[in-house]
């Protein structure tokens, strides 16, 4: 591994097809992404790669992924990008619109690669129709196996939903992995050279020491959660950022790069309303299509 390696962490891009009205889009995410990519192009040295930890689009439709690709092409940036999907994405839309794949489009998207001497492992924590995340047994089996590969390299774990921090609050699982999967992930990663864990989903920059591992949540490129109102309400305000990761022999540093922001309120949902929505979605998931009425 080089003495230092630089990479970029993007998350929650929420790109939307501009030809379609989107009432759930609270900022001009296309302009934000274009500005951030222009900023990245000025960095010296240039980063080795980009990690984009999910919610790439706001609705998960094929055309929105096409628009995302056009923004990237216009930027002129030619860096490897590690793509992940989140709860706003759809597997079918991502495979068709982003990868041009028409087969097995309901499968989870998990993969790994080695970039600049770092073993990057990408998990799919999305659950179709759900806000919170989980990791299917097949992914855990794959993760256990892939962690044993490249034993001389540090592992960068990437996922959309970060692990749960409060293991006594199951009613908050909408903001993270399930508690059970969080604990299983902890046990699976134990004993491996984990450089850090990158995630998104909750829309505010948050740094944690999770069982001895750095856990970095990015604010993203859509809107910012106001932690002063949380956990009583989900209050979204004007605010975006991205992160520059630097890997040194001493470990991982994440430099948070906020974009110009006013912190003006964009949208607020009372927590009880959100929990009712999540509970209804869970009932529909377990009961099947007949519960959708």
C-alpha positions in Angstrom: 0.0 0.0 0.0 1.3 3.5 -0.8 2.4 5.7 2.1 -0.9 7.6 1.8 -4.1 6.9 -0.2 -6.8 9.4 -0.8 -10.4 8.6 -1.6 -13.9 10.3 -1.6 -17.0 9.3 0.2 -20.3 10.4 -1.3 -23.7 9.2 0.0 -27.4 9.9 -0.4 -27.1 11.6 -3.8 -30.9 11.3 -4.3 -30.6 12.2 -8.0 -34.0 12.5 -9.7 -35.0 12.6 -13.4 -35.5 16.4 -14.0 -38.3 15.7 -16.5 -40.5 14.3 -13.6 -41.9 16.3 -10.7 -40.7 14.9 -7.4 -42.4 16.2 -4.3 -40.0 14.3 -2.0 -36.9 16.0 -3.3 -36.0 18.9 -1.0 -33.0 20.4 -2.9 -31.4 20.5 -6.3 -29.4 17.4 -5.9 -28.2 17.4 -9.6 -26.6 20.8 -9.1 -25.1 19.8 -5.7 -23.5 16.7 -7.2 -22.1 18.6 -10.2 -20.6 21.2 -7.8 -19.0 18.5 -5.7 -17.6 16.7 -8.6 -16.1 20.0 -9.9 -14.6 20.4 -6.4 -13.1 16.9 -6.5 -11.5 17.6 -9.9 -9.4 20.3 -8.3 -8.0 18.2 -5.5 -4.2 17.6 -5.6 -3.3 14.8 -5.4 -6.3 13.4 -7.1 -8.1 10.7 -5.1 -7.7 7.1 -6.0 -11.4 6.2 -6.0 -14.9 7.2 -4.9 -17.3 5.3 -2.7 -21.0 6.1 -3.0 -22.9 4.5 -0.2 -26.4 4.3 -1.5 -29.6 6.3 -2.1 -28.0 7.1 -5.5 -31.5 8.1 -6.7 -34.6 9.4 -5.0 -37.1 7.1 -6.7 -35.1 4.2 -8.0 -36.3 4.5 -11.6 -34.2 3.7 -14.6 -34.3 7.3 -16.0 -32.9 8.8 -12.7 -29.9 6.4 -12.9 -29.4 7.5 -16.5 -29.4 11.2 -15.3 -26.8 10.3 -12.7 -24.6 8.8 -15.3 -25.0 11.9 -17.5 -23.8 14.1 -14.6 -20.8 11.9 -14.0 -19.9 12.0 -17.7 -20.2 15.8 -17.9 -17.9 16.1 -14.9 -15.0 14.5 -16.8 -14.0 12.6 -13.7 -12.6 9.2 -14.5 -12.1 7.4 -11.2 -13.1 4.0 -10.1 -16.5 4.3 -8.2 -17.7 1.7 -5.7 -21.5 1.8 -6.0 -23.9 0.7 -3.3 -27.7 0.9 -3.1 -29.9 2.1 -0.3 -33.6 2.2 0.6 -34.5 4.9 -2.0 -32.9 2.8 -4.7 -34.4 -0.2 -6.4 -32.4 -3.2 -7.3 -34.2 -3.5 -10.7 -33.8 0.1 -11.5 -30.1 0.1 -10.5 -29.2 -3.0 -12.5 -31.0 -1.8 -15.6 -30.2 1.9 -15.4 -26.7 1.9 -13.9 -25.2 -1.4 -15.0 -27.2 -2.2 -18.1 -28.1 -5.6 -16.7 -31.5 -7.2 -17.4 -31.1 -10.6 -15.6 -31.5 -11.5 -12.0 -32.4 -7.9 -11.2 -34.0 -8.6 -7.8 -30.7 -10.0 -6.4 -28.9 -8.0 -3.6 -25.9 -6.1 -4.9 -22.8 -7.0 -2.9 -19.2 -7.1 -4.1 -15.6 -6.4 -3.3 -12.5 -5.0 -5.0 -9.0 -3.9 -4.2 -8.2 -0.3 -4.9 -4.9 1.4 -4.1 -4.0 -1.3 -1.7 -7.3 -1.2 0.2 -9.7 -4.1 0.2 -13.1 -2.4 -0.3 -16.1 -4.6 0.7 -19.6 -3.4 -0.4 -22.7 -4.8 1.3 -26.3 -4.4 0.2 -28.4 -3.5 3.2 -31.5 -2.5 1.3 -34.8 -4.2 2.0 -37.4 -3.6 -0.8 -40.2 -1.5 0.5 -38.5 -0.8 3.9 -36.8 2.2 5.4 -34.4 0.2 7.7 -31.8 -2.3 6.5 -30.6 -5.8 7.0 -28.1 -8.2 5.7 -29.3 -11.5 4.3 -27.7 -14.8 5.4 -26.2 -15.3 2.0 -24.4 -12.0 2.4 -23.1 -12.9 5.8 -21.8 -16.2 4.4 -20.1 -14.3 1.5 -18.7 -11.7 3.9 -17.1 -14.4 6.2 -15.4 -15.9 3.1 -14.3 -12.6 1.5 -12.8 -11.2 4.7 -10.3 -14.1 4.6 -9.0 -13.0 1.2 -6.3 -10.4 0.8 -5.2 -10.9 4.4 -2.3 -8.5 4.1 -4.6 -5.5 3.2 -6.8 -3.3 5.4 -10.6 -3.7 4.9 -12.9 -0.8 4.2 -16.5 -1.9 4.9 -19.1 0.1 3.0 -22.9 -0.1 3.4 -25.9 2.2 3.3 -27.4 1.5 6.7 -24.9 1.7 9.5 -25.0 -0.7 12.4 -27.4 0.1 15.3 -25.7 2.1 18.0 -28.5 1.6 20.6 -29.1 -2.1 21.1 -32.0 -1.5 23.5 -34.1 0.5 21.1 -35.7 -1.8 18.5 -38.2 0.9 17.6 -35.3 2.9 16.1 -34.2 0.2 13.7 -35.5 2.3 10.8 -32.3 4.4 11.0 -29.9 1.5 10.8 -29.4 -2.2 10.4 -31.5 -4.4 12.6 -30.0 -4.9 16.0 -29.6 -8.6 15.4 -27.7 -8.0 12.1 -25.6 -5.3 13.8 -24.4 -7.7 16.4 -23.8 -10.4 13.8 -21.8 -7.9 11.7 -19.7 -7.0 14.8 -18.9 -10.7 15.4 -18.1 -11.3 11.8 -15.7 -8.4 11.5 -13.9 -9.2 14.8 -10.3 -10.2 14.4 -9.9 -8.7 10.9 -8.0 -5.6 9.9 -10.9 -3.2 9.6 -9.8 0.2 8.5 -13.2 1.7 8.9 -16.9 1.5 8.1 -18.6 4.0 5.7 -22.4 4.5 5.6 -25.1 7.0 5.0 -28.9 7.0 5.3 -29.5 9.3 8.3 -28.3 12.5 6.6 -25.9 14.0 9.1 -22.2 13.7 9.6 -21.6 11.4 12.5 -18.5 9.7 13.7 -18.5 6.8 16.2 -16.2 4.3 17.7 -18.2 1.2 17.2 -16.7 -1.7 19.1 -13.2 -0.3 18.4 -13.9 0.3 14.7 -14.3 3.8 13.1 -17.9 4.2 11.9 -18.4 7.2 9.6 -21.9 8.3 8.5 -22.0 11.0 5.8 -24.5 13.8 5.6 -24.9 13.3 1.9 -26.0 15.5 -1.0 -29.7 15.9 -0.5 -30.6 17.6 2.9 -29.4 17.4 6.4 -31.0 16.0 9.5 -31.0 18.5 12.4 -29.7 16.5 15.4 -31.1 19.2 17.7 -34.7 18.0 16.9 -33.8 14.3 16.9 -35.1 11.9 18.3 -38.5 13.8 18.7 -38.8 14.7 15.1 -37.1 14.1 11.7 -36.3 17.7 10.8 -34.6 18.2 7.5 -32.7 21.4 6.8 -30.6 22.8 4.0 -27.2 21.2 4.2 -24.9 18.9 2.2 -21.4 17.6 2.4 -18.9 15.0 1.2 -15.8 13.5 2.8 -12.2 13.1 1.8 -10.6 9.9 3.2 -6.9 9.7 3.8 -5.3 6.4 4.6 -1.9 6.6 6.3 0.2 4.0 8.0 -1.4 5.3 11.3 -4.9 4.6 10.1 -7.9 6.4 8.5 -8.7 10.1 8.6 -12.0 11.5 7.2 -12.1 15.2 6.4 -15.7 16.4 6.2 -16.2 19.0 3.5 -19.5 20.9 4.0 -21.0 22.8 1.1 -22.6 26.2 1.3 -25.7 25.9 3.4 -28.4 28.0 5.1 -29.8 25.3 7.5 -33.3 26.6 6.6 -36.0 24.0 7.4 -37.0 21.9 4.4 -39.3 19.3 5.8 -40.2 17.9 9.2 -41.9 14.7 10.2 -42.9 13.9 13.8 -41.2 10.8 15.1 -44.5 9.1 15.9 -45.7 9.6 12.3 -42.4 8.1 11.0 -42.7 5.1 13.3 -46.3 4.5 12.2 -45.2 4.5 8.5 -42.3 2.1 9.3 -44.6 -0.2 11.2 -47.1 -0.3 8.4 -44.4 -1.1 5.8 -43.1 -3.9 8.0 -46.6 -5.4 8.3 -47.0 -5.3 4.6 -43.6 -6.9 4.1 -44.5 -9.8 6.4 -48.1 -10.2 5.2 -47.4 -10.0 1.5 -49.2 -8.2 -1.3 -52.7 -8.7 0.2 -51.8 -6.3 3.0 -51.1 -3.4 0.7 -54.7 -2.0 0.6 
